[in-house]
Amino acid sequence: MRARWLCLAALAAVVPAVAGCGGVGISGGAEATGNQLAVYSSLPLQGPAAPISQEIINGERLALSQAGGHVGPLKVGYVSLDDANPKTGELDPGATSTDAKTAAQDTSTIAYLGELGSEATAVSLPLINAAGILQVSPGSPYIGLTSSLDAGQDEPQRFYPSGKRNFGRLVLGDQAQATAQAKLMRGLGVHKLFVLDDQNPFEVPLAQLVATQAQRDGVAVAAHDSIVTTPGSVFTGEIEKIVGSGAQAVFFAGGGGSGAVTLWRALHRAEPHLLLLGSSALVAEAFASAIGSAGASTYLTTPVLALAEYPPASRRVLDDYRRQFGGQPGAYALYGFEAMSVVLDAIRRAGSHGNDRQTVIDRYFATANRDSVLGRYSMQADGETTLSRYGVDRIVDGRAQFYRALDIR
């Protein structure tokens, strides 16, 4: 599956080839047709990420509903699409590509909200960019989507075949996470670190960013190794190397599958005092519930904070969410609400050109000192926000629980 993702992501850089698959063409028309606009959402609606996606979708719907479905004389409709494989629940590059093409071919499309995962965005972004449509993600932290710093070959250029930026994300990206990890290490008294990654090309750059930032902050890096964490992997030699290095902590950039669980438990057995640091990819119930006593030594950085850490305006939105959809929403509902809200604001600020795609993109990137449910922020030219707080989770009774917020600016 990883190889398939990479293949499609690479193909996506060659827009004419991808756009032409199956006889599908993509138009880069500058203006949406008439006064009826469409905002598309593409998220995994199957599998383990489905509950998060539903919160995001409900947040987006709530924001549009509170705007009355209008921005001045322009009517705004909403279309929710699924980028997951309906049989496996896993992210499906074919479904993602289809979602992006569907939005790109709709002449009323003014914005595309997605994807949740960076791998999916690597597929959809070139297609949406070629169509000249604003893309706002509530997730997708991969550094290569916005910057060349420790990114893959020809990144981020390969995601922007038009030569113009059209992508922004609301979560803080990998560089912010690396800064948060280094700050966490200082707070924990770490002086020597061992860095690991699972060879996933969307995770390897994060490991390098963490190693670089740690060294800048005075933390010695014993080594940076890439390992295989497929089911059944054995880590005896690697663990001996880590313990023998004298490192006080290990940082792992990778997914939370069964191989990562085996690694975590083995590290803790070999050296119970070793601090186990992980990225936001590990903030998942399946991982947290399976690592056993290693949870007591685990610290996971995450862009998602506890609800009490968000501005007072978020309380009203969450109350409105409960009244409209029921249940107890988490922070991702706020990310969905803001994704739709900032798009509607960009349309509003475009004035009489609210149906002009490039003008809406320009207004989005001109967002400055915006007071939102996520906090006050501005958009930067690379697609990052100026939000300044990153979270840390601990594992308590087999579940990831918010521990503290770090100011990373």
Number of C-alpha atoms within 10 A of each C-alpha: 10 10 10 12 18 18 13 19 24 19 17 24 23 16 23 16 12 23 22 11 11 7 7 14 17 22 16 18 17 16 19 19 16 11 15 17 24 20 23 23 28 27 28 29 23 20 15 14 18 16 16 19 24 19 23 29 27 20 29 25 22 23 23 21 11 11 14 11 17 18 20 13 11 17 14 20 17 18 15 17 19 21 29 24 18 15 8 10 16 17 25 22 25 17 21 28 26 19 24 29 21 16 26 29 17 17 19 21 27 33 28 30 28 31 29 23 20 20 23 27 29 29 30 31 31 30 33 33 24 23 27 27 29 27 28 25 26 27 23 25 29 24 26 24 27 23 18 14 14 16 22 17 11 12 18 20 19 23 32 25 20 18 11 14 23 30 29 28 26 24 21 24 23 23 20 24 24 23 22 27 30 25 18 21 23 15 9 12 12 19 18 20 27 23 22 24 23 21 16 17 17 24 24 22 23 27 27 20 23 26 25 17 19 25 16 11 14 13 19 17 20 17 16 17 16 15 15 15 22 13 12 10 14 15 17 12 8 15 17 13 15 24 17 9 15 14 21 20 25 26 23 29 27 25 22 23 16 18 18 22 23 20 20 25 17 18 24 22 13 14 14 15 14 20 24 22 23 25 25 21 17 24 23 16 14 16 23 23 16 19 22 16 17 23 24 18 17 23 24 25 27 24 23 23 23 16 18 10 16 17 14 14 13 21 15 11 18 22 13 15 23 13 10 11 13 10 9 11 21 17 22 23 26 27 26 28 28 21 26 27 22 18 23 25 16 22 26 19 19 20 15 12 14 26 24 20 26 21 20 27 25 17 21 27 23 15 17 15 12 13 12 19 21 24 18 15 18 17 21 15 15 16 22 24 21 17 20 16 20 23 23 26 23 22 25 15 13 19 18 22 17 19 15 15 21 17 12 16 11
